[in-house]
Amino acid sequence: MPGIRYNSPLLRRSRALITRRRHWRARAVFWLGALTVGLVSTAFAKLADLAGETFRNVSAQGTSPWLILVLPLAFCFSAWVAQKYFPGAQGSGIPQAMAARELEGDDRGLYLTLRIAAGKILLTLWGLLFGASIGREGPTVQIGAAIMLASAHLGKLQHARGLILAGSAAGIAAAFNTPLAGIVFAIEEMGRSYQARTNGVVLSTVVIAGISALAISGSYTYFGTPKVVPDFPRDWWLVGVVGLLGGVLGAAFSKSALWLTRRIRRWKPARGIWKLVVVAGGAGLAVAVLGLLSNGATFGTSYAEARSAVEGQPLAPGFFLAKLLATLASTVSGIPGGLFAPSLSVGAGMGHVVGSLFGSSLGLAAVLGMASYFAGVVQSPMTAFVIVMEMTATQGHALPVMAAAMLGYGVSRLLSPEPLYHGLARLWLADALRLRRMRAADSAHGGPQV
């Protein structure tokens, strides 16, 4: 036909993409990696729930005095194993994935390998088995990124940074059945240098991982469905108060976590294994004491307490503050574990208290608290309100949830200009660059200096 160039470069490239075996092999490896992220995330979620339930059953609802001794020992063991056998697996995992995107080549292997992913799973389950105030969402991000990076190496795929981004998003999407939150998280939190050409990679990875998770777990809302009965314009006062308080508390947590982490790294009196023992043991003791004082409510993710608040059930007024402190102790302890679910629990408890004072819908107040406090902690308002709406099925009340998240973010940004995950990522990036310089110096001198 006239006007069609059968040998045009575009047509030749299209034909090559369809017919060449290596392109199909790369696609197959990519799809298999995305499917693996979904399956691993789902299995991890079920094991994490089982570990938390086992702790509750064994500890008689978390009120056994022997926890004062056992928890510090469990924290010390986890921190020691992470440092000795799985360096790079400590903490949330999101900062490590962010740091890996800034690194090149083999340096990414410091934080994103299948070995580290395996250690992350095992030690996060260990922490939940002993009541640490941690979640599985941050670890799932690092695990998803590690799996996709391994797929890239296996299939000789290009654009490793985009695949890390895709694996991180898929981890969030598959872990909580929140596909939109996974995509928004990739753009807002992980993708400071997000490129439009990664759109297809992120979307397809999230879809494949999400479908595999959905096939196993079915459709569900993580925190249930609240009995939300908003009364506007009266409840806009509730949005304002909860938003402000969530921003203040979120900034306090973020600044405290960064300050404590940096102080611990610079702490001179104790070094090596003794620093690990003192910090992890002290954090474990704090978590145990707070758990006993709250009758076990602050142990683990506190999923049951958060769900009760969302569904409008009674909740102890001091729960949210005790949970905040327990999560802070777990975050700086050096053990692997995330803070999404614990932070959402803090927000639900905080909102519940404000709702009680205002005589408003307790379910609505809890949902607003989750959005505002979480946005205050991570300073990612879009991720906050999308993940809260997907996890509580409150899309019909999107506007107040968005407003609370934006207010929490704005207040937190004023009080704590450095976002938590970005600040922690800089520390991991500095460690990687320091190790690179040491290796270069050793190579220049003919080997490690004794």
SVG drawing of the C-alpha trace seen along z (x, -y; Angstrom):
<svg xmlns="http://www.w3.org/2000/svg" viewBox="-24 -25 74 46">
<polyline fill="none" stroke="black" stroke-width="0.4" points="0.0,0.0 1.2,-3.5 2.6,-5.5 3.7,-2.4 7.4,-1.7 7.7,2.1 11.4,1.7 11.1,-1.3 13.2,-1.2 10.0,-1.2 8.6,1.8 11.9,3.7 12.1,3.0 8.6,4.1 9.2,7.3 12.3,8.0 10.4,7.5 7.8,10.1 10.0,12.7 13.4,12.8 13.8,15.6 15.9,13.5 13.2,10.9 10.7,13.6 13.1,15.2 13.6,11.9 9.8,11.4 9.4,14.9 12.0,14.2 10.4,10.8 6.9,12.3 8.2,15.2 9.9,12.7 6.7,10.7 4.7,13.8 7.3,14.9 7.0,11.5 3.3,12.1 3.6,15.6 6.4,14.9 4.6,11.8 1.4,13.8 3.3,16.6 5.2,14.1 1.9,12.4 0.3,15.7 3.4,16.7 3.6,13.2 0.0,13.5 0.7,17.0 3.8,15.8 1.8,12.9 -1.1,15.2 1.4,17.7 2.9,15.0 -0.5,13.9 -1.5,17.5 1.8,18.4 2.1,15.2 -1.5,15.3 -2.4,12.1 1.0,10.6 0.7,10.2 3.3,12.8 6.1,11.4 8.7,13.7 8.5,11.5 10.7,9.0 13.6,11.5 12.7,13.2 12.1,10.2 15.5,8.5 17.2,11.8 15.2,12.3 16.0,8.8 19.7,9.3 19.7,12.5 17.9,11.0 20.2,8.0 23.3,10.2 22.2,12.6 21.2,9.7 24.6,8.1 26.7,11.2 24.9,13.2 22.5,10.8 24.1,7.4 21.8,4.9 18.6,6.7 18.2,4.5 15.3,2.2 12.5,1.5 14.0,2.4 12.5,-0.6 15.6,-2.8 17.9,0.0 15.8,0.3 15.9,-3.5 19.7,-3.5 20.2,-0.6 18.5,-2.6 21.2,-5.2 24.0,-2.7 25.5,-1.0 26.4,2.5 27.6,4.9 27.1,2.2 23.3,3.0 24.1,6.4 25.0,4.9 21.2,4.5 19.3,6.5 20.1,10.2 18.1,13.3 20.1,14.2 19.3,10.9 15.6,11.4 15.6,14.8 17.2,13.4 14.7,10.5 11.8,13.0 13.2,15.2 14.2,12.4 11.0,10.4 9.0,13.6 11.3,14.1 10.6,10.5 6.8,11.0 7.1,14.4 8.4,12.4 6.0,9.5 8.2,6.8 6.2,3.8 7.0,4.2 5.2,5.0 6.0,6.9 5.4,4.2 8.8,2.5 10.5,6.0 8.2,7.0 9.4,3.9 13.0,5.0 12.2,8.6 10.2,7.6 13.0,5.4 15.6,8.2 13.6,10.7 13.1,8.4 16.8,7.5 17.7,11.2 15.3,11.6 17.1,8.8 20.4,10.6 19.0,14.0 17.2,12.7 19.9,10.1 17.3,7.4 18.1,3.7 16.9,0.8 17.7,2.3 16.6,-0.9 13.2,-0.5 12.9,3.1 13.9,2.2 11.1,-0.3 8.6,2.2 9.6,4.9 9.1,2.4 5.6,1.5 4.6,5.1 5.6,5.9 3.2,3.3 0.5,4.3 0.6,8.0 1.2,7.7 -2.1,5.9 -4.2,6.3 -3.7,2.6 -2.6,2.3 -3.2,-1.4 -1.2,-2.1 1.7,-0.1 1.7,-2.2 1.4,-5.5 4.1,-4.4 6.5,-3.7 6.0,-7.1 5.9,-9.2 8.2,-7.4 10.6,-5.3 10.7,-7.2 12.3,-10.6 13.8,-10.3 10.8,-8.4 10.8,-8.2 7.7,-7.9 9.3,-4.9 9.1,-2.8 5.3,-3.1 4.7,0.1 7.3,2.0 5.7,0.9 2.1,1.4 2.7,4.9 4.7,6.1 2.0,4.8 -0.7,6.5 1.0,9.9 2.1,9.9 -1.4,8.7 -3.2,11.4 -1.0,14.1 -1.7,12.8 -5.4,12.4 -5.7,16.0 -4.4,17.3 -6.0,14.8 -9.0,13.6 -10.4,10.1 -10.3,8.5 -9.9,5.3 -7.0,5.5 -8.5,3.4 -12.1,4.4 -14.9,2.0 -15.7,-0.8 -19.2,-1.9 -18.5,-5.4 -21.3,-7.9 -19.8,-11.3 -21.7,-14.4 -20.5,-17.4 -19.8,-20.2 -19.6,-19.4 -17.0,-16.7 -14.6,-19.0 -13.5,-20.1 -12.7,-16.5 -10.6,-16.4 -8.7,-19.5 -7.9,-18.3 -7.0,-14.8 -4.9,-16.1 -3.0,-18.5 -2.4,-16.0 -1.4,-13.3 1.2,-15.6 2.7,-16.6 3.0,-13.0 4.2,-11.8 7.0,-14.4 7.9,-13.6 8.3,-9.9 10.2,-10.7 12.7,-13.1 13.1,-10.8 13.9,-7.8 16.4,-9.7 18.1,-11.3 18.3,-8.0 19.6,-6.1 22.4,-8.6 23.3,-8.8 23.5,-5.0 25.8,-4.9 28.1,-7.5 28.0,-6.0 31.7,-5.6 31.6,-3.8 30.3,-0.6 31.5,1.0 30.7,4.0 28.8,6.8 28.5,4.9 26.7,2.0 24.3,4.4 23.6,6.1 23.1,2.9 20.8,1.2 18.8,4.3 18.5,5.5 17.4,2.0 14.8,1.8 13.5,5.3 13.1,4.4 11.2,1.2 8.8,3.1 8.2,5.7 7.5,3.1 5.1,1.2 3.4,4.4 2.8,5.4 1.5,2.0 -0.9,2.1 -2.1,5.6 -0.5,6.9 -2.1,4.4 1.2,2.9 2.8,6.2 3.2,7.1 1.4,5.1 -1.6,4.4 -3.8,5.3 -6.7,6.4 -6.7,3.1 -6.6,1.1 -9.4,3.1 -11.5,2.6 -10.9,-1.2 -11.9,-1.3 -15.0,0.7 -16.0,-1.7 -15.2,0.6 -13.8,-0.7 -10.1,-1.1 -7.9,-2.2 -7.1,-5.9 -3.4,-5.5 -2.9,-2.8 -1.7,-5.1 1.0,-6.7 2.3,-3.3 2.2,-1.9 4.1,-4.9 6.9,-4.3 7.0,-0.6 7.3,-1.1 10.1,-3.7 12.0,-1.2 11.6,1.6 12.6,-0.8 16.0,-1.8 16.8,1.6 18.6,3.0 16.2,5.9 14.5,6.4 10.9,5.1 8.8,2.4 6.5,-0.3 3.5,-0.6 1.1,1.6 2.3,0.3 2.0,-3.3 -1.5,-2.7 -2.4,-1.2 -1.0,-4.3 -3.0,-6.6 -6.2,-4.5 -5.8,-4.8 -5.1,-8.5 -8.1,-9.2 -10.3,-7.0 -9.4,-9.2 -10.1,-12.4 -13.4,-11.0 -14.5,-10.1 -13.8,-13.6 -15.7,-15.1 -18.6,-12.7 -18.1,-11.8 -18.1,-8.6 -15.3,-6.5 -14.8,-4.6 -14.4,-7.8 -12.0,-9.3 -9.9,-6.2 -9.6,-6.2 -8.7,-9.9 -6.1,-9.2 -4.5,-6.5 -4.2,-8.7 -2.9,-11.8 -0.4,-10.0 1.0,-7.8 1.4,-10.8 3.1,-12.6 5.6,-9.7 6.6,-8.9 5.6,-12.3 4.0,-10.7 0.4,-12.0 -0.8,-10.3 0.4,-6.9 -1.2,-7.5 -4.7,-8.2 -4.7,-5.7 -3.4,-2.8 -5.9,-3.8 -8.8,-3.9 -7.9,-0.6 -7.3,1.1 -10.6,-0.1 -12.9,-0.4 -13.7,-4.0 -13.4,-5.3 -16.9,-6.9 -15.4,-9.3 -12.2,-10.1 -12.3,-13.9 -12.0,-14.0 -9.4,-11.2 -7.3,-13.1 -7.7,-16.3 -6.5,-14.6 -3.5,-13.1 -2.5,-16.4 -2.8,-18.3 -0.7,-15.7 1.9,-15.8 2.0,-19.6 2.4,-19.9 5.0,-17.2 7.0,-18.8 7.1,-22.1 8.3,-20.4 10.6,-17.8 11.8,-18.8 13.8,-15.6 11.5,-12.6 12.2,-9.5 12.9,-7.0 15.1,-9.5 17.1,-10.3 17.7,-6.6 18.4,-5.9 21.2,-8.4 22.8,-6.5 22.7,-3.2 24.0,-5.0 26.9,-6.5 27.8,-3.0 27.9,-1.6 30.1,-4.5 32.4,-4.1 32.8,-0.4 33.5,-1.1 36.3,-3.5 37.8,-0.9 37.8,1.7 39.4,-0.7 42.1,-1.5 42.7,2.2 43.0,2.9 45.4,0.0 47.7,1.4 47.6,4.9 45.0,6.4 43.4,5.9 45.7,4.2 46.4,6.2"/>
</svg>
